[in-house]
Amino acid sequence: MQQLSFKNRIASNYIITTALLIFVVFFAIYSIVKFSIYIRVNNEIKKEVTEHLQEIEVIENCVLLIEEEEWKLSQFNKVEVSPAFIQFVDELGTMVEKSPNLKQKQLVFKPDAPVNELFDTKLENISVRQIQVPLYQGTKIIGYLIVAMSLEDSVMVLNNLFKIMLLAYPLILLVLFLIARFIAGRSIKPISAIIETSNVITKDNLKSRIPLPQNRDELFILSKTINNLLDRVENAIEREKQFTSDASHELRTPLAVIKGTLEVLIRKPRDPEEYKEKIAFCVSEVNRLNHLVDELLLLARFENQKQTLKLESVSLNAVFLDVISRNSTIIAEKKLKCQAHFAKDYYVTTDTYLLGIIVNNILTNAVKYSKPNDTIVFEIAETPSGTICSIADNGIGIAQEDLQKIFDQFYRSKSNQHPEIKGTGLGLSIVKRLSLLLQIELQIESEEHKGTKVILKFSN
């Protein structure tokens, strides 16, 4: 079954609601008209009953008209749109007298009908509204006054009203459907713009944006949200392209160095010491390549922040001391000193493994950029807002204009001025990514030739 278009669905839903509303309105109108007609008929019948009760008298179990000839003449001469039919019957229902307008017809006495209450019945083939009023002599019923009024005109009015409504109902709904469809079409024009824009957007063309509607309604919010989404997608793809380009370059460099070194070795025979030296150099480049791959994999692993965190109470003292111990060899090779200023044991709720990676990357950076015999200081302190950790060195520092770029992947501040310092430029990118994942506030304070201080803030 073919699905209706969005425009037709809006119009259809509107028409269904409107159809129910119109049905209720028509039903209410019909009921009110019917009720009004019956109220009028009932009042006319009750009026006739009151008048005729004043024109009779009961003598010795007989019902007599006070002025019988005048009554018949007045009834005969009455000209009414809906004349009342009058009939007197005895206690057994046998007709005693009737109004001339009944002619050869006779009202039907219903013994089981409630007295003094109006009900619908038939006068031959004519629908009438009738009432049976008992006539008493003392407490004994000696007869009945039957008053009826034709409902033919009322039924005709009600039938005509019903036919008009029945005919008007589908016509009104059809007209409203066409109007609703037209209005819905104009209302969803921004959706057509969204479709057109989406069709021209590809991975090579992410510049197109949806024109924002003039009315600041839900479609305006939708269009703006999609535009923001496209901005994020474009930025993500640009970062991916840049990351792929930088990663390819960084991976190609050690491979080219290894290839060049091996090509030099096989050009001519060499002594064992030279072979040993070149092979050791290749091993160091392979190690560097392995380290780069590990960091790339680690960065990709947490790129979408979907890593399941294992949160627990962690001793910051233990994490810092463990990282210092694991890096003791490179610290000793550079003759550096590590000072830990811990007034007491400090605990935070976080992921031990990821926090260890953050602290390890910060420490290895501090070691690489420190001068021999320098001191690296670890500090932990508590504040009203949370726990603050810092790792400070007295190394070469970072230029102020580079502080905003150091978290970019593969960025290394003034790497050409310090070729002896090896690195991939991914360490601080990993630190930044994991800090966001663990909701740790990360700050870096640095000044060239004076050192760098990395601050980690854990909220309570």
C-alpha positions in Angstrom: 0.0 0.0 0.0 1.4 3.4 -1.1 2.2 5.7 1.8 0.6 9.2 1.8 2.9 12.1 1.4 3.8 14.2 4.5 1.6 17.0 3.2 -1.4 14.7 2.6 -0.9 13.1 6.1 -1.0 16.5 7.7 -4.2 17.4 5.7 -5.7 14.0 6.5 -5.1 14.3 10.3 -6.6 17.8 10.2 -9.6 16.6 8.3 -10.2 13.6 10.7 -10.1 16.0 13.6 -12.3 18.5 11.8 -14.8 15.8 10.7 -15.3 14.7 14.3 -15.8 18.3 15.4 -18.3 19.0 12.6 -20.1 15.7 13.3 -20.5 16.8 17.0 -21.7 20.3 15.9 -24.2 18.9 13.4 -25.5 16.4 15.9 -25.8 19.2 18.5 -27.7 21.4 16.0 -30.0 18.5 15.0 -30.7 17.7 18.6 -31.3 21.3 19.5 -33.8 21.8 16.6 -35.6 18.5 17.5 -35.7 19.4 21.2 -37.1 22.9 20.3 -39.8 21.5 18.0 -40.9 19.0 20.7 -40.9 21.7 23.3 -43.2 23.8 21.1 -45.5 20.9 20.3 -45.6 19.9 24.0 -46.5 23.5 25.1 -49.2 23.7 22.4 -50.7 20.4 23.6 -50.6 21.4 27.2 -52.2 24.7 26.3 -55.0 22.8 24.5 -55.5 20.5 27.5 -55.8 23.5 29.9 -58.4 25.2 27.6 -60.5 22.1 27.1 -60.6 21.2 30.7 -62.2 24.5 31.3 -64.9 23.8 28.7 -66.2 20.6 30.3 -68.1 19.6 33.4 -68.8 16.2 35.0 -72.4 15.4 35.9 -73.5 12.0 37.2 -70.5 10.2 35.8 -70.9 11.9 32.4 -68.6 14.4 30.7 -70.5 17.2 29.2 -69.4 20.2 27.1 -70.6 23.4 28.6 -71.3 24.9 25.2 -71.2 21.9 22.9 -72.4 23.7 19.7 -70.1 26.6 20.1 -67.2 24.2 20.8 -67.8 22.3 17.7 -68.2 25.5 15.7 -65.0 26.9 17.1 -63.1 23.7 16.4 -64.4 23.6 12.9 -63.5 27.1 12.1 -59.9 26.9 13.6 -57.2 27.5 11.0 -53.9 26.4 12.3 -50.7 25.2 10.7 -50.6 22.2 13.1 -54.1 21.8 14.4 -54.8 20.0 17.6 -57.0 16.9 17.6 -59.4 16.6 20.5 -61.2 13.5 21.6 -63.2 12.5 24.7 -63.5 8.8 25.7 -65.1 7.0 28.6 -63.2 5.0 31.2 -63.1 2.0 28.9 -61.7 4.0 25.9 -64.9 4.3 23.9 -65.2 7.5 22.0 -67.7 10.0 23.4 -66.9 13.1 21.4 -64.2 14.4 19.1 -63.2 17.6 17.3 -64.5 18.0 13.7 -61.0 18.1 12.2 -60.6 14.4 13.0 -63.4 13.8 10.4 -63.6 10.0 9.9 -60.4 9.4 11.9 -60.2 8.6 15.5 -57.4 8.9 18.1 -56.3 5.6 19.6 -56.7 5.3 23.3 -53.8 3.4 24.9 -54.7 2.0 28.3 -51.1 1.1 29.1 -49.8 4.6 28.3 -48.8 6.8 31.3 -51.5 9.4 32.0 -50.7 13.1 31.8 -47.5 12.3 29.9 -46.8 13.0 26.2 -45.8 10.3 23.9 -45.5 9.7 20.1 -48.0 7.5 18.3 -49.9 7.2 15.0 -53.2 8.6 13.8 -53.7 6.2 10.9 -50.5 6.9 8.9 -49.8 10.3 10.5 -47.3 10.7 13.3 -48.8 12.6 16.2 -47.8 13.7 19.7 -50.5 12.7 22.1 -51.5 13.0 25.8 -54.2 11.3 27.8 -55.6 13.3 30.6 -58.0 11.4 33.0 -61.3 13.0 34.0 -62.4 12.5 37.6 -65.7 12.6 39.5 -64.4 12.6 43.0 -61.6 10.0 43.0 -63.1 7.9 40.2 -61.9 8.1 36.6 -65.0 8.5 34.4 -63.2 9.2 31.1 -60.2 10.7 29.3 -59.4 13.8 27.4 -57.1 12.9 24.5 -55.3 15.8 22.8 -52.9 15.1 19.9 -51.0 17.3 17.5 -49.6 16.3 14.1 -45.8 15.9 13.9 -45.8 15.7 10.1 -44.4 19.3 9.6 -41.9 18.8 12.4 -40.7 15.4 10.9 -40.4 17.1 7.5 -38.3 19.9 9.0 -36.1 17.4 10.8 -35.8 15.2 7.7 -34.9 18.2 5.5 -32.3 19.3 8.0 -30.8 15.8 8.2 -30.6 15.6 4.4 -29.0 19.0 4.2 -26.4 18.1 6.8 -25.8 14.7 5.2 -25.1 16.4 1.8 -23.1 19.3 3.3 -20.9 17.1 5.5 -18.7 15.5 2.7 -18.7 18.7 0.7 -17.4 20.7 3.7 -14.8 18.0 4.4 -13.6 18.0 0.8 -13.3 21.8 0.7 -11.5 21.8 4.0 -9.1 19.0 2.9 -8.1 21.0 -0.2 -7.6 24.1 1.9 -5.6 22.2 4.5 -3.5 20.5 1.9 -2.7 23.9 0.3 -1.8 25.4 3.7 0.2 22.3 4.7 2.1 22.5 1.4 3.1 26.1 2.2 3.9 25.3 5.8 6.4 22.5 4.9 8.3 24.3 2.2 11.4 24.3 4.6 11.2 20.5 4.5 11.5 20.6 0.7 14.5 22.9 1.1 16.0 20.4 3.6 15.5 17.6 1.1 17.1 19.6 -1.8 20.0 20.6 0.4 20.5 17.1 1.6 20.6 15.8 -2.0 23.5 18.0 -2.9 25.6 17.4 0.2 28.4 14.8 -0.3 31.6 14.1 1.5 33.3 16.4 -1.0 30.7 19.1 -0.8 29.8 20.0 2.8 29.5 23.7 2.3 25.8 23.8 1.5 23.4 24.8 4.3 19.6 24.9 4.6 18.0 28.3 4.3 16.4 29.3 7.5 12.6 30.0 7.4 11.4 33.5 8.3 9.1 32.2 11.1 11.0 31.0 14.2 8.9 27.9 14.6 9.7 24.2 14.9 10.9 24.0 11.3 13.3 26.9 11.9 14.7 25.0 14.9 15.0 21.9 12.8 16.8 23.7 10.0 19.1 25.4 12.4 19.8 22.1 14.2 20.6 20.3 10.9 22.9 23.2 9.9 24.7 22.9 13.2 25.0 19.1 12.6 26.5 19.8 9.1 29.0 22.2 10.7 30.1 19.5 13.1 30.2 16.8 10.4 32.3 19.2 8.2 34.7 19.9 11.1 35.0 16.2 11.9 35.7 15.3 8.3 38.3 18.1 8.1 39.9 16.9 11.3 39.9 13.4 10.0 41.5 14.4 6.7 44.1 16.4 8.6 44.7 13.5 11.0 45.0 11.0 8.1 47.5 13.3 6.3 49.6 13.9 9.5 49.5 10.3 10.5 50.6 9.2 7.0 53.4 11.7 7.1 54.5 10.7 10.6 54.4 6.9 9.7 56.2 7.5 6.4 59.1 9.3 8.1 60.5 6.4 10.2 59.8 3.9 7.5 61.8 6.1 5.0 64.7 6.4 7.5 64.7 2.6 8.1 64.6 1.9 4.4 67.4 4.4 3.7 69.6 3.0 6.4 69.1 -0.6 5.1 69.8 0.5 1.5 73.1 2.0 2.7 74.0 -1.2 4.5 73.6 -3.4 1.5 75.5 -1.3 -1.0 78.9 -2.7 0.1 80.3 -4.9 2.8 80.9 -3.3 6.2 82.6 -4.1 9.4 80.5 -5.6 12.3 80.6 -2.5 14.4 79.0 -0.5 11.6 76.4 -3.1 11.0 75.7 -3.1 14.7 75.3 0.6 14.8 73.0 0.8 11.8 70.9 -2.1 13.1 70.6 -0.4 16.5 69.5 2.8 14.8 66.8 0.9 12.8 65.6 -0.8 16.0 65.2 2.6 17.7 63.2 3.8 14.7 61.1 0.7 14.8 60.5 1.4 18.5 59.5 4.9 17.6 57.2 3.6 14.9 55.6 1.2 17.4 55.2 4.0 19.9 53.5 6.1 17.3 51.1 3.3 16.3 50.3 2.7 19.9 49.4 6.4 20.4 47.4 6.5 17.2 45.4 3.4 18.3 44.9 4.9 21.8 43.7 8.2 20.4 41.3 6.4 18.0 40.0 4.3 20.8 38.8 7.3 22.7 38.0 9.5 19.8 34.2 9.0 20.1 34.3 8.9 23.9 32.5 5.5 23.9 35.0 3.7 26.1 33.3 2.2 29.1 34.7 3.8 32.2 35.6 1.8 35.3 35.0 4.4 38.0 36.3 3.8 41.4 38.0 5.5 44.4 41.6 6.1 43.3 44.6 7.2 45.4 46.2 10.1 43.6 49.4 9.6 45.6 49.7 6.0 44.4 49.1 6.9 40.8 51.7 9.6 40.8 54.3 7.5 42.6 53.6 4.5 40.3 54.1 6.7 37.1 57.4 8.0 38.6 58.6 4.5 39.3 57.8 3.3 35.8 59.7 6.2 34.3 62.6 6.0 36.7 65.1 4.8 34.0 64.6 7.8 31.7 64.5 10.1 34.7 67.8 8.7 35.9 69.4 8.9 32.4 68.7 12.6 32.3 69.8 13.0 36.0 66.5 14.6 36.9 65.0 14.9 40.4 61.3 14.3 41.2 59.8 15.9 44.2 56.4 14.8 45.5 54.6 17.3 47.8 51.8 15.3 49.3 50.4 16.5 52.7 48.2 13.4 53.0 46.5 10.7 51.0 44.2 12.1 48.4 41.4 10.1 46.8 39.2 10.9 43.8 36.6 8.9 41.9 37.9 8.2 38.4 39.3 5.5 36.1 42.7 4.3 37.3 44.0 3.1 34.0 43.1 6.3 32.0 44.3 8.6 34.8 47.6 6.7 34.7 47.9 7.3 30.9 47.2 11.1 31.5 49.9 11.4 34.2 52.4 9.2 32.3 52.1 11.4 29.1 52.5 14.6 31.2 55.6 13.2 33.0 57.3 11.9 29.8 56.8 15.4 28.2 58.3 17.0 31.3 61.2 14.7 31.1 61.8 15.3 27.4 61.7 19.0 27.7 63.7 19.4 30.9 67.4 20.1 31.1 69.8 17.7 32.9 69.8 18.1 36.7 66.4 19.9 36.6 63.6 19.1 39.1 60.1 18.0 38.3 57.6 18.8 41.1 54.4 16.9 41.8 51.8 18.6 44.0 48.3 17.7 45.3 46.1 20.1 47.2 42.4 20.3 48.2 40.2 23.3 47.6 36.5 23.9 48.3 35.7 23.1 44.7 37.7 19.9 44.5 41.2 18.4 44.3 44.0 20.1 42.3 47.1 18.2 41.0 50.0 19.7 39.2 53.2 18.6 37.5 55.8 21.4 37.0 59.2 21.3 35.3 61.9 23.9 34.7 62.4 23.0 31.0 62.4 25.0 27.8 58.8 26.1 28.1 56.2 26.8 25.5 55.8 30.1 23.6 52.5 32.0 24.4 51.4 31.9 20.8 51.7 28.1 20.8 49.7 27.4 23.9 46.4 27.1 22.0 47.9 24.7 19.5 49.7 22.2 21.7 46.6 19.9 22.0 46.4 19.6 18.2 47.4 16.2 16.9 51.0 16.0 15.7 51.7 19.6 16.7 55.1 20.2 18.3 56.1 23.6 19.4 59.3 24.8 17.6 60.4 21.2 16.9 62.9 22.5 14.4 64.8 24.3 17.1 65.1 21.1 19.2 65.8 18.2 16.8 67.3 16.2 19.6 63.9 16.0 21.3 62.0 13.1 19.7 58.2 12.9 19.8 55.0 12.3 17.9 53.0 15.3 18.9 50.2 13.1 20.1 50.9 13.0 23.9 48.9 16.1 24.8 46.1 15.3 22.3 45.6 12.1 24.2 45.8 13.9 27.6 43.2 16.4 26.4 40.8 13.7 25.0 41.0 11.5 28.2 40.6 14.6 30.5 37.4 15.4 28.7 36.3 11.8 29.0 37.0 11.7 32.7 35.6 15.3 33.2 38.9 16.6 34.5 39.6 20.3 34.0 43.0 20.6 32.2 45.1 23.8 32.3 48.7 24.5 31.1 50.8 27.4 32.3 54.1 27.9 30.6 56.8 30.5 29.8 59.7 30.1 27.4 63.0 29.2 29.1 61.4 29.0 32.5 59.3 25.8 32.4 55.8 24.4 32.2 53.1 23.5 34.7 50.2 21.2 33.9 47.2 21.4 36.3 44.5 18.8 36.7 41.3 19.7 38.6 39.0 17.1 40.0 35.6 18.4 41.0 33.9 17.2 44.2 
